[in-house]
Amino acid sequence: AISIGTNPTFDGSERRVEAYALDRTDLDLYGERVALDFTARLRDTLRFDGVEPLLVQIADDVARTRELTSGE
């Protein structure tokens, strides 16, 4: 799951790319070169009214990403 945006919920202004490797907690890729494939666009970048609504949306995004990458 990949996020490209400015993190408006936290008043960010610099565009960032954040990639989440589903089901992997053993990766330390900071400073490493990686390749990412875009297969679908889930939604626009949104500003949320706090961390909790953002976490709910992230969970929904991850579930949708699982559906899109399951191969079914």
Secondary structure, DSSP 8 states (H G I E B T S, - for coil): -EEEE--GGGT--S-EEEE--TT--S---TT-----------------SSHHHHHHHHHHHHHHHHHHHS--
